[in-house]
């Protein structure tokens, strides 16, 4: 059984924190997660078509990661990696679909670990726990408070007819899914600010999971108006997503709305006097999308990276990560430390002074955040994906191997890229480095463990 609820075991790094700036031994933790935001969609990562001043300020006052990776290239498995500290090679949730993480004590989450360590915990926004038709799974997996979408499909709409609050439906009579009076992200930010007001005097973990800029492309008019007429638009007639005559202006408005939400949370932490004792992280669940009328090439949403959502090239899995913690993180820094979603669990456990489960794939990045001590690197980071014929990818140091169409062509050669001088993965150098290909192929075998639901051909 995976769970090791060893609460109250203080770690040396936490004891060290208590001596700096008068912070409490157990800092608060806020993790804000965007949905389908590309590596190049923020000003501090190179976006030039619109501004993200609040997130850029967060980066200027904190630490910006340049080689951070999502758990997967689509939503559900990526968020499962964040919650459980396991990569997709042997975690339970490795794909989108109807089946989500299992009930406790299986698939222990960071929410449960922090909750048992005395933290108040809240999940507000899009739930990572799919297969939940009653809105109760987040509470059952360690969150004291849940307000948001239980269904990922429902979260495609920004004007919900109802949301879930701790297992109870909250109806919005004026909403029709594609339009209405109550924009979901406004509701989520309001709830998050209220929750912070109520829990500022005790250790807390807030996971705020906003939908932007996932399709539907939709945002209140005031956020779009600034950009109308600024771009050459190609109207979107609609499909399973709503029609939108101004996709570029709407997308820009959605990301600036997201930026404003981040600014409101940081301002609230300052006003409550808890900013100095709160680590805030901001990231995205996977790379930039191409759907709902959006073309990620319009605004160079993947930046210098190849591909996007549903790819295991860098554009599908490399995502922004910004860490903000006044008095503890030196302002204006960048790091090329290679990290991934599964590192969040041991990092948060370290802050809370509890042991992470021994089987975690994660490595705490606290030394990188604090600029103190020795940062242990990953030997490798690994992904597998079960759409489009099946894919695997592994990165070790500068080398990145990608395996495509694993179901139909199990003997297909691996692609190999040297990310140190080819960040765009334009040049497959597998033929020049057969020894590297062989080593990374073996890492793929080692990282994958078959389960009843997930097998890989050729293993």
FENTAPE-V958012 format. One line per field, one symbol per residue. ss: DSSP state (2 for helix, 1 for strand, 0 for the rest). phi: phi as a letter, one per 30 degrees, with the letter a starting at -180 (. if undefined). burial: I if it has 24 or more other C-alpha atoms within 12 Angstrom, else O. Layout:
# FENTAPE-V958012
ss=???
phi=???
burial=???
This chain:
# FENTAPE-V958012
ss=000000000002222220000000000111111110000000222000000022222222201111111000002222222222000000000000000000000000022222220001111111000000000022220000111110000222001001111001111000001000000222222222222222200001111111111000000022222000000000010000000100222222222222222222222222200022211111110000000000000000000000000000022221111111000000001110001100222222222200000000000002222200000000001111100000111111001111110000000000111100000000000222022222222222222000000000000
phi=.ddbdcdjddceddddddcciidddcddbbbcbdbiddecccedcjdcdacbdddddeddcbbcdcbcbddacbdedddddddcicdddbddccadkdcceddeddhecddddddddjddbbcbkdddcdibcbicdeddcjcdbbblcdcdddddccbddabcbhicdccbddcbidalcbdedddddeddddddedbdcbebbccccdddcededaaeedddeecdidbdcbecdjbdcddbdbdddddedddddeddddddddddddddicedcbdccbabdaddcbaijcbddechdcidcdiaeiccdeddbdbdbbcbaeiccddicbbcedbbedddedddddddibddedcdddbeceedddibicdddddabbbbbcbhiibbabbbidcbcbcchddcbdcdddcbbcddbbddhcbdceddbdddedddddddddddbdbdcbbbdic
burial=OOIIIOIIOOIOIIOIIOOOOOIIIIIIIIIIIIIIIIIIIIIIIIIOIIIIIIIIIIIIIIIIIIIIIIIIIIIIIIIIIIIIIIIIIIIIIIIIOOOIIIIOOOIIIIIIIIIIIIIIIIIIIIIIIIIIIIIIIIIIIIIIIIIIIIIIIIIIIIIIIIIIIIIOOOOOOOOOIIIOOIIIIIIIIIIIIOIIOOIIOIIIIIIIIIIIIIIIIIIIOOIIOOIOOOOOOOOIOOOOIIIIIIIIIIIIIIIIIIIIIIIIIIOIIOOOOIIIIIIIIIIIIIIIIIIIIIIIIIIIIIIIIIIIIIIIIIIIIIIIIIIIIIOIIIIOIIIIIIIIIIIIIIIIIIIIIIIIIOOIIIIIIIIIIIOOOOOOOOOIIIIIIIIOOIIIIIIIOIIIIIIIIIOOOOOOOIIIIIIOOOIIIOOIIIOOOOOIIOOIIOIIIOIIIOOOOIIIIOO
